[in-house]
Amino acid sequence: MIEFDKFKAVTFDCYGTLIDWEAGITTLVRPWLDTLNRAIPTDLVITSFALHQAKHQQTRPTLLYPEVLARTWKDIERTFGWIENTDHAAKFAASVPGWPAFADTVESLRYLSRFYKLVILSNVDNASLSETMRRHLDVPFELAVTAEDVSSYKPGLPHFTRAIEQLAARGIAKDEILHVAQSKHHDIKPGRELGLTTVWVNRRHDRAGSGATLATEAEPHLTVNSLAELVALHKGRPRMASAG
């Protein structure tokens, strides 16, 4: 068990951890699949999404996320032998703000904000994240670091180093930061490399595969299946007895 009271800030991955991007993608593309090929499960499309997205993010790290999504969808079309549909690519590129929050996200963030500064480290552009926060995350964040800000995509380290620097300027040391994320590939592995304490939110605990992220071996300090479970552990944490 980690010592919750030693931390002053919690950094979160957003999409996959706070926002259910797999549900958002499924809602968008399922009607397309019903027309193109009903036999193809959305999980297979999401796996293809993970592979092609990673390719564009790592080879062109300065691309804004909507362009990454547009190119990713075109690759998915080629993978399954579909005729290119520019309308689908445009809708896929613009879909981020419509992806919903997990049911436990806002309540959990409100609780944690009573104890910690909250930070987002996200592989999207500023406009997409701002609209997501406006629509779905009604909670104050101390700061946010996006791929657009650092011209890099996780699992690269610039998101993390930027956040560490900015929190240090606020008097919060690296060992006072807890990083919480769903993706071992994008977050847990690089977080561990930098010496951060990490929590893996295993959102896919009831499903096979790694979904919209690449499969990567990494050992978190703590594993939970939801943010609600993390909150429950925090509420039940041992407290130091007061002197006197």
Beta strands, then each sheet from edge to edge (+ up, - down):
strand 1: 9-13
strand 2: 117-122
strand 3: 143-146
strand 4: 177-181
strand 5: 197-201
strand 6: 222-224
sheet 1: 3+ 2+ 1+ 4+ 5+ 6+
end
